[in-house]
Amino acid sequence: MDAPRDGFKWFEEGFDGFPKSLPEDCIEYTIYLLDSTLTDLERREKLRQVQSAGTELTNRLLKDFIWQREGFRLSLEREDGGSFLQGRTNYGDSVEDEWLILYILRELSKQFPKIWIRTADTDGQFLLIEAANVLPRWLNPEIADFRVWLNNGKLLLVPLERPGEQVIEAKPGPLTLIEALKIIENQPTQLLNLPAVEAEAFYRLEKYPKQILDSLHHALLTVPRKLAYVLHEDVAYISAAVEAFYLRDPIALRPLQASNHNELYFPPTDPVTMSVKFTKVGYAQLKSQQFAAPAQWADYASAKREAISQGSAEMGMKVTCGFEMLMCDTQNQDKKVVREIAMLLEDIRTGQDELPTDAEINKWETREDDEAWLDINFEDFEKELGGIRKPGARKSNEGFGDKGAQENLQKIVARFEDFLNDDAAGADGAEILDDMDNDDEEEDSAISDDSDDEGEDKDVSFDEDAFASMMREMMGMPPITVGSVATPRVGLEEDEKIKDISSGEEDEKGVHQAMQDIENELREAGALNLNLKQGTEKPESQRNAIVRGPSSEQSKPLADAEDASEDGDAEIDFNLAKNLLESFKSQGGVSGPGGNMMSLMGMRLPRDESDRGDR
């Protein structure tokens, strides 16, 4: 029996280290300078220039920016006799930070045309995931490593081969880094720049650099004067405090139960009101948490209760508790932010610096941004989903949430519809899954031969039309009526297929019975809920737009479909998005059909925190 092929080499086979993977929520980026005319010393000097340019670029673009967890940074490294720049950033829950880093890297590549940049995150080649719908068939995850590069502002792919041309170093399987760099240096003109792939991969970069400031939020908070002094020195400290509050556990809450104010770093005394800058992700995390005030905070801000809003006091209490937990956690003592805050507090204690007076605080900025981006109006939600059909039917400043949320939800619906309507995808699934490794094909072939010899398995028939109808029923989409819509694929073969399906009444009953069983199980699990909440009245046209099943009795001619209102279309898309999100939520954070289906369509959803109780 052959040993399983897991890509791991033992020592006698040329052991090259254990398989490496990035930590969760991390992006890693590497910059290579390919110029055969340079000596190693000259190459290192050029790389230092790139490093300095990266620092200047971030200082210019990110002057007032706050990172969610870690920032962009490059360090000069040397490995296997070659020098390169490398960086790794943990972006936490703020995916926007990951795309900001990609934007910075793309701008750097425009300044230095001879540098080649490779990026990857926890999921691997995230640019290919973003462009999953338009990838060529040959570019599957098994061979994607070291084939995706940024150069001179463009996305370039190392091909397997080019039509009518020969790529000397090309190989059909996975590439190593050395092989990829050799192809780039010797045959740079052979690399592929596919406009459709580049447009999809860089889609989120279109909103930069404007998005940099749009991702921040200002709010008025009531905090102790000592904390106001710390935040005024460096507002970027707020991200670490928000994370400490958001990820708190019972042990982290113990310092807040101190009976003496002197035991606290930031006792709830002498409150002042100031404007604090957050990332939108951080502010939403703070705002969404239900948190009972510790006993020490019972009379907080009582002296100024009439002058401050309840919201400012509550948010200020949460921020102060976050800073207290940050400073008291022994695991944070080596962090730069904790050391810097401790030094500031030491300066106050020793008299080297003084707390700001009321007159000084009154001169500080008092900006407070609107929180409308936190609210979702479900009527606007339906209109936004309908916007994929008529994007010009509404003003750009209307709708729920921010522009990014609107675009992402529209993209989820559009990709799912494309997935179901993909004529090129057969029973084996999406195109990206069609290209499997030769080893897998050989193993599958061997398994198939064994099964045939034993005579234990029988041919399995799969009705693609029935499956598609079932999926449409699950997601609240209308069934495709046979013969109602003319497509290029409808012809003699399709007519014969229709006759075969209509003649097999027993098979049809079996399929519908299986579909009914699956629907019942999904309804019990809460993943399929097409019924609107009781007590909510909808117009008759919208209720009729909700599809209940794929049976022939419910099919309608094309003329009726043309008479359907736009509200009906929006209702269908609303149910589709609603059920996709509910299916993902019902997985409880583990792997499941909803998450797997969204991954196949190149969509990544964040973890749901709405069900988390008070800690």
C-alpha positions in Angstrom: 0.0 0.0 0.0 1.4 3.4 -1.0 1.9 6.1 1.6 -0.5 9.0 1.4 0.7 11.9 -0.7 0.5 14.9 1.6 3.4 17.0 0.1 5.6 16.3 3.2 9.2 15.2 2.6 11.1 13.0 5.0 14.7 13.6 5.8 16.0 11.0 3.4 13.9 12.6 0.6 15.4 16.0 1.0 13.6 17.5 4.1 13.1 21.2 3.5 11.3 22.2 6.7 7.8 21.7 8.1 4.9 23.2 6.2 4.5 26.8 7.1 1.2 28.8 7.4 0.4 32.4 8.4 -1.3 33.1 11.7 -5.0 34.0 11.5 -5.8 37.5 10.2 -2.3 38.2 8.8 -1.0 39.4 5.5 2.6 38.8 4.4 4.3 40.7 1.7 7.7 40.3 0.1 9.5 42.6 -2.3 12.2 41.4 -4.7 14.5 43.6 -6.9 15.3 41.7 -10.1 18.2 43.4 -11.9 21.1 41.1 -13.1 23.4 44.2 -13.5 23.5 44.9 -9.8 25.9 43.4 -7.2 24.5 42.2 -4.0 25.7 45.3 -2.2 24.0 47.5 -4.8 20.8 45.5 -4.6 20.7 46.0 -0.9 21.2 49.7 -1.3 18.3 49.9 -3.8 16.1 47.9 -1.5 16.8 50.4 1.3 15.6 53.2 -1.1 12.4 51.2 -1.6 12.1 50.8 2.2 12.5 54.6 2.7 10.0 55.3 -0.1 7.5 53.0 1.7 8.0 55.0 4.9 7.5 58.3 3.2 4.4 57.0 1.4 2.7 55.8 4.6 3.6 59.1 6.4 2.0 61.0 3.6 -1.1 58.9 3.1 -1.7 57.8 6.7 -1.0 61.0 8.6 -4.3 60.8 10.6 -4.9 57.1 10.2 -5.4 54.5 12.9 -4.5 50.8 12.4 -6.8 48.3 13.9 -4.0 46.1 15.2 -0.6 46.4 13.4 0.7 48.8 10.8 2.5 48.5 7.5 6.3 47.9 7.9 9.2 46.6 5.8 12.4 45.1 7.0 15.5 44.2 4.9 16.1 40.4 5.0 18.7 38.1 3.6 18.1 34.4 2.8 19.8 31.8 0.5 22.3 34.4 -0.6 19.7 36.9 -1.7 18.3 40.1 -0.2 14.7 41.2 -0.2 12.2 43.3 1.8 9.6 41.6 3.8 6.7 42.5 6.1 3.9 40.9 8.0 0.8 42.7 9.4 -1.9 41.4 11.7 -5.0 43.3 10.7 -7.3 41.8 13.2 -11.0 42.2 12.3 -10.4 45.1 10.0 -10.1 43.6 6.5 -9.9 47.2 5.2 -6.4 47.4 6.7 -5.4 44.4 4.5 -6.5 46.2 1.3 -4.9 49.4 2.4 -1.6 47.6 2.6 -2.2 46.2 -0.9 -2.8 49.7 -2.1 0.5 50.9 -0.6 2.3 48.0 -2.2 0.8 48.8 -5.6 1.8 52.4 -5.3 5.3 51.4 -4.5 5.5 49.1 -7.5 4.6 52.1 -9.7 7.5 54.1 -8.2 10.0 51.3 -8.7 9.2 49.3 -12.0 12.0 46.8 -11.3 10.6 45.5 -8.0 8.3 42.4 -7.9 5.9 42.0 -5.0 4.3 38.9 -3.7 1.4 38.9 -1.2 -0.5 36.2 0.7 -2.7 36.0 3.7 -4.1 33.3 5.9 -6.3 32.1 3.1 -3.4 32.0 0.6 -3.6 34.0 -2.7 -6.4 36.3 -1.6 -6.2 38.2 -4.9 -7.2 35.1 -6.7 -10.0 34.5 -4.3 -11.3 37.9 -5.0 -11.2 37.2 -8.8 -12.5 33.6 -8.5 -15.3 34.1 -11.0 -13.0 35.2 -13.9 -9.9 33.0 -13.3 -8.7 30.9 -16.2 -9.4 27.2 -15.8 -5.8 26.2 -15.4 -5.2 28.5 -12.4 -6.4 26.4 -9.5 -5.3 26.6 -5.8 -2.9 23.6 -6.2 -0.6 25.5 -8.5 -1.3 29.2 -7.6 1.7 29.7 -5.2 4.4 32.0 -6.6 2.4 32.6 -9.8 0.8 35.9 -8.7 2.9 39.1 -8.7 2.6 42.8 -8.6 4.8 44.9 -10.9 4.5 48.5 -12.1 1.0 48.7 -10.8 -0.2 45.6 -12.6 -1.2 42.1 -11.6 0.9 39.5 -13.5 0.6 35.7 -13.6 3.3 33.2 -14.3 1.6 31.0 -17.0 1.8 27.3 -17.6 2.4 28.1 -21.3 1.3 30.6 -23.9 -0.5 29.7 -27.2 2.1 29.3 -30.0 5.0 30.1 -27.6 7.2 28.2 -25.3 8.0 29.3 -21.8 11.3 27.7 -21.2 11.1 27.3 -17.4 7.3 26.7 -17.3 6.1 23.6 -15.6 2.5 22.2 -15.2 2.6 21.7 -11.4 3.3 24.0 -8.5 6.2 26.4 -8.7 8.9 27.1 -6.2 10.1 30.6 -5.4 13.4 30.1 -7.2 11.6 28.8 -10.3 9.2 31.7 -10.4 11.9 34.3 -10.0 13.9 32.7 -12.7 11.0 32.9 -15.2 10.4 36.5 -14.2 14.0 37.5 -14.7 14.7 35.6 -17.9 11.3 35.9 -19.6 9.3 38.8 -18.2 7.4 39.3 -21.4 5.9 35.9 -21.0 3.9 36.8 -17.9 0.1 37.2 -18.3 -1.8 40.4 -17.5 -5.5 39.4 -17.8 -7.6 42.6 -17.6 -10.7 40.8 -16.2 -8.7 39.1 -13.4 -6.9 42.4 -12.6 -10.1 44.4 -12.5 -11.8 41.9 -10.1 -8.7 41.5 -7.9 -8.2 45.3 -7.6 -11.9 46.1 -7.3 -11.6 47.2 -3.7 -8.7 49.5 -4.4 -10.8 51.8 -6.6 -12.0 53.7 -3.5 -8.5 54.5 -2.3 -7.0 56.9 -1.2 -10.4 58.5 -0.2 -11.3 55.3 1.8 -8.4 55.9 4.2 -10.2 58.8 6.0 -13.7 57.3 5.3 -12.8 54.3 7.5 -12.5 56.5 10.6 -15.1 57.8 13.0 -15.0 60.6 15.6 -17.1 60.6 18.8 -17.4 62.6 21.9 -16.5 60.6 25.0 -16.5 61.4 28.7 -13.4 59.9 30.2 -11.2 60.6 33.3 -8.8 63.5 32.8 -5.8 61.2 33.1 -7.0 59.1 30.2 -7.8 62.3 28.2 -4.2 63.3 28.6 -3.0 59.9 27.3 -5.3 59.9 24.3 -4.3 63.4 23.4 -0.7 62.3 23.3 -1.4 59.5 20.8 -5.0 58.7 19.7 -3.7 55.5 18.1 -3.7 53.9 21.6 -7.5 53.6 21.3 -7.2 50.5 19.0 -5.4 48.4 21.6 -7.9 49.4 24.3 -10.9 48.6 22.2 -9.5 45.2 21.4 -8.8 44.5 25.1 -12.4 45.4 25.9 -13.9 43.4 23.0 -11.9 40.3 23.7 -12.3 40.4 27.5 -12.7 37.4 29.7 -13.7 36.9 33.4 -10.1 37.1 34.4 -9.6 40.4 32.6 -12.6 41.9 34.4 -11.1 41.3 37.9 -9.1 44.6 38.0 -12.3 46.6 37.5 -13.7 45.2 40.8 -11.0 47.0 42.9 -12.6 48.7 45.9 -10.0 51.5 46.1 -9.5 54.1 43.3 -5.8 54.1 44.0 -5.5 50.6 42.7 -6.7 51.7 39.2 -4.6 53.2 36.4 -7.5 55.3 35.4 -9.9 55.8 38.3 -13.4 57.1 37.4 -12.8 60.6 38.8 -12.5 64.1 37.4 -14.4 63.4 34.1 -13.9 65.5 31.0 -15.4 65.3 27.6 -13.2 65.1 24.5 -13.4 64.0 20.8 -11.8 60.6 20.2 -11.0 59.1 16.8 -11.8 55.4 16.2 -11.6 53.0 13.2 -15.2 52.2 12.2 -14.6 48.6 13.0 -13.4 49.4 16.4 -16.3 51.8 17.1 -18.8 49.3 16.0 -17.3 46.6 18.2 -17.4 49.0 21.2 -20.9 50.3 20.5 -22.4 46.8 20.0 -21.2 45.4 23.3 -23.7 45.2 26.2 -21.6 45.9 29.3 -22.8 46.5 32.9 -20.8 49.3 34.6 -18.5 48.1 37.4 -19.4 49.2 40.9 -16.7 51.9 40.9 -18.5 53.6 38.0 -22.0 53.8 39.7 -21.7 57.6 40.3 -19.4 58.3 37.3 -19.8 61.8 35.9 -22.5 62.6 38.4 -21.1 66.1 38.8 -21.6 66.8 35.1 -24.6 64.6 34.4 -26.6 67.5 33.0 -23.8 68.6 30.7 -23.0 65.3 29.0 -25.1 62.8 27.1 -25.7 59.3 28.4 -24.2 57.9 25.2 -20.9 59.8 25.7 -20.7 58.6 29.4 -21.4 55.0 28.5 -18.9 54.9 25.6 -16.3 56.7 27.8 -16.9 54.1 30.5 -16.2 51.3 28.0 -13.1 52.9 26.6 -11.7 53.5 30.2 -12.4 49.9 31.2 -10.6 48.8 28.0 -7.5 50.8 28.9 -7.6 49.5 32.5 -7.8 45.8 31.2 -5.0 46.5 28.7 -2.7 47.9 31.3 -3.4 45.2 34.0 -3.1 42.1 31.7 0.4 40.6 32.4 0.5 39.3 28.8 0.5 42.8 27.5 3.5 44.1 29.5 5.9 43.7 26.7 3.8 45.5 24.1 5.0 48.8 22.9 1.7 50.6 23.5 1.6 49.5 27.1 5.2 50.6 27.7 4.5 54.0 26.2 1.3 54.5 28.3 3.2 53.5 31.4 5.9 56.1 30.7 3.3 58.8 30.2 1.6 57.9 33.5 5.0 57.9 35.2 5.7 61.4 34.0 2.5 62.5 35.6 3.3 60.8 38.8 6.8 62.3 39.1 5.6 65.8 38.1 7.6 65.9 34.9 4.3 66.6 33.1 0.9 67.9 34.1 -2.6 67.0 33.3 -4.4 69.3 30.9 -6.6 72.0 32.3 -10.3 72.7 31.4 -9.1 75.7 29.3 -6.7 73.5 27.4 -9.2 70.8 26.8 -11.7 73.3 25.5 -9.2 74.2 22.7 -9.1 70.6 21.5 -11.1 69.4 18.5 -14.7 68.6 19.3 -15.7 66.7 16.2 -18.5 64.2 16.4 -19.5 62.2 13.3 -23.0 60.9 12.4 -23.6 57.3 13.3 -26.0 56.7 10.5 -23.6 54.2 8.9 -24.3 51.9 11.8 -28.0 51.7 11.0 -29.7 49.4 8.4 -33.1 50.2 7.2 -34.5 47.0 5.7 -36.6 48.9 3.1 -33.4 50.5 1.8 -31.8 47.1 2.1 -34.2 45.7 -0.4 -33.7 48.6 -2.7 -29.9 48.2 -2.6 -30.2 44.6 -3.6 -32.5 45.5 -6.4 -29.8 48.0 -7.5 -27.9 45.3 -9.2 -30.5 45.4 -11.9 -30.8 49.2 -12.1 -27.8 50.8 -10.6 -28.8 54.3 -11.9 -32.3 54.2 -10.3 -31.2 55.8 -7.1 -29.0 58.6 -5.9 -25.5 57.6 -4.8 -26.0 59.0 -1.3 -29.1 56.9 -0.5 -29.3 53.5 1.0 -28.3 51.7 4.2 -24.9 51.6 5.9 -21.8 52.8 4.1 -21.0 52.3 0.4 -18.8 49.3 1.0 -21.6 47.4 2.8 -24.0 48.1 -0.1 -21.5 46.9 -2.7 -20.6 43.8 -0.8 -24.2 42.7 -0.4 -24.9 43.3 -4.0 -21.9 41.3 -4.9 -23.0 38.3 -2.8 -26.4 38.2 -4.5 -24.9 38.7 -8.0 -22.2 36.0 -7.5 -24.8 33.5 -6.2 -27.0 34.1 -9.2 -24.1 33.8 -11.5 -23.2 30.5 -9.8 -26.6 29.0 -10.5 -26.9 30.4 -14.0 -23.4 29.3 -15.0 -24.0 27.2 -18.2 -20.4 26.0 -18.3 -20.6 24.5 -14.8 -21.9 20.9 -14.7 -22.6 18.4 -12.0 -18.9 18.6 -10.9 -19.4 22.2 -9.7 -17.7 25.5 -10.6 -14.9 25.7 -13.2 -12.2 26.2 -10.6 -12.9 22.8 -9.2 -12.7 21.1 -12.6 -8.9 21.2 -12.8 -7.6 18.7 -10.4 -4.1 17.5 -9.8 -2.8 14.6 -11.9 -2.1 12.6 -8.7 -5.7 13.0 -7.7 -7.0 11.8 -11.1 -4.8 8.8 -10.9 -6.0 7.9 -7.4 -9.6 8.5 -8.5 -9.1 6.3 -11.5 -7.6 3.5 -9.4 -10.5 3.7 -6.9 -12.9 3.6 -9.8 -11.3 0.5 -11.3 -11.4 -1.3 -8.0 -15.0 -0.5 -7.6 -15.8 -1.8 -11.1 -14.0 -5.0 -10.5 -15.9 -5.7 -7.3 -19.2 -4.8 -8.9 -20.4 -3.2 -5.7 -21.2 0.2 -7.0 -23.9 1.2 -9.6 -24.1 4.1 -11.9 -25.5 7.2 -10.2 -27.7 9.5 -12.2 -27.8 13.2 -11.3 -30.5 15.6 -12.5 -28.8 19.0 -12.8 -32.1 20.8 -13.5 -33.8 19.3 -10.4 -30.8 20.3 -8.3 -30.8 23.9 -9.7 -34.5 24.1 -9.0 -34.0 22.9 -5.4 -31.3 25.5 -4.8 -33.5 28.2 -6.2 -36.3 27.2 -3.9 -33.9 27.2 -0.9 -32.7 30.7 -1.6 -36.0 32.3 -2.4 -35.3 32.6 -6.2 -37.9 31.9 -8.9 -37.6 28.6 -10.8 -36.5 28.7 -14.4 -39.6 27.6 -16.4 -38.8 25.1 -19.1 -39.2 26.8 -22.4 -40.1 30.2 -21.0 -36.7 31.8 -21.6 -34.8 31.3 -24.8 -31.1 30.6 -24.4 -28.4 29.7 -26.9 -28.3 26.2 -25.4 -31.9 25.4 -26.1 -32.0 23.1 -29.2 -32.8 19.6 -30.3 -30.8 18.0 -27.5 -32.6 20.1 -24.9 -36.0 19.2 -26.4 -35.1 15.5 -26.1 -34.0 16.1 -22.5 -37.3 17.8 -21.6 -39.2 14.9 -23.1 -37.2 12.4 -21.1 -37.8 14.4 -17.9 -41.5 14.7 -18.5 -41.9 11.1 -19.3 -40.3 9.8 -16.1 -43.0 10.6 -13.6 -41.7 8.2 -11.0 -38.2 9.8 -11.2 -39.8 13.2 -10.9 -41.8 12.2 -7.8 -38.6 10.7 -6.2 -36.7 13.9 -6.9 -39.4 16.1 -5.4 -39.7 13.8 -2.4 -36.0 14.2 -1.8 -36.2 17.9 -2.2 -39.1 18.1 0.3 -37.1 16.1 2.8 -34.1 18.4 2.5 -36.4 21.4 2.8 -37.9 20.1 6.0 -34.5 19.5 7.5 -33.3 23.0 6.6 -36.5 24.6 8.0 -35.9 22.7 11.3 -32.3 23.9 11.4 -33.4 27.5 10.7 -31.4 27.8 7.6 -34.4 28.1 5.3 -37.0 30.6 6.3 -38.7 32.3 3.4 -41.8 33.3 5.3 -41.9 36.9 6.4 -42.3 37.7 10.1 -45.9 37.4 11.3 -47.5 40.8 11.7 -45.6 42.4 8.9 -48.0 43.1 6.0 -46.6 43.2 2.4 -48.3 44.2 -0.8 -49.8 41.3 -2.7 -47.3 41.8 -5.5 -44.4 41.2 -3.2 -46.0 38.1 -1.6 -46.6 36.7 -5.0 -42.9 37.3 -5.8 -41.7 34.8 -3.1 -41.2 31.4 -4.8 -42.5 28.4 -2.9 -41.2 25.5 -5.0 -40.1 24.3 -8.4 -43.3 22.4 -9.3 -44.9 22.8 -12.8 -48.1 24.1 -11.2 -46.3 27.2 -9.9 -44.5 28.0 -13.2 -45.6 31.1 -15.0 -45.2 32.2 -18.7 -42.7 34.9 -19.6 -45.4 37.5 -20.1 -46.3 37.2 -16.4 -42.7 37.5 -15.5 -42.4 40.8 -17.4 -45.3 42.2 -15.5 -43.7 41.6 -12.2 -42.8 44.8 -10.3 -39.4 45.9 -9.3 -40.4 45.5 -5.7 -41.0 41.8 -6.3 -37.4 41.5 -7.7 -36.1 43.3 -4.7 -38.1 40.9 -2.4 -36.5 37.9 -4.2 -33.0 39.3 -3.8 -33.8 40.2 -0.2 -34.8 36.6 0.6 -31.7 35.3 -1.2 -29.3 37.5 0.8 -31.3 36.9 4.0 -31.2 33.1 3.7 -27.5 33.1 2.7 -26.6 35.1 5.8 -28.9 33.1 8.1 -27.4 29.8 6.8 -23.9 31.1 7.5 -24.9 32.3 11.0 -26.5 28.9 11.8 -23.2 27.2 11.4 -22.1 28.7 14.8 -18.6 29.6 13.6 -17.7 26.1 12.3 -17.5 24.8 8.7 -20.8 24.3 6.9 -22.6 24.4 3.6 -23.3 28.1 3.7 -19.7 29.1 4.4 -18.4 26.6 1.9 -20.7 27.9 -0.8 -19.7 31.5 -0.1 -16.0 30.6 -0.3 -16.5 29.0 -3.7 -18.0 32.2 -4.9 -15.0 34.2 -3.5 -16.8 35.8 -0.6 -15.5 35.8 2.9 -17.9 36.7 5.7 -16.7 37.9 9.2 -17.4 36.0 12.4 -20.8 36.8 13.9 -20.6 38.3 17.4 -24.3 39.2 17.8 -25.0 36.1 20.0 -22.2 36.6 22.4 -23.4 37.4 25.8 -21.9 39.6 28.5 -18.6 38.5 29.8 
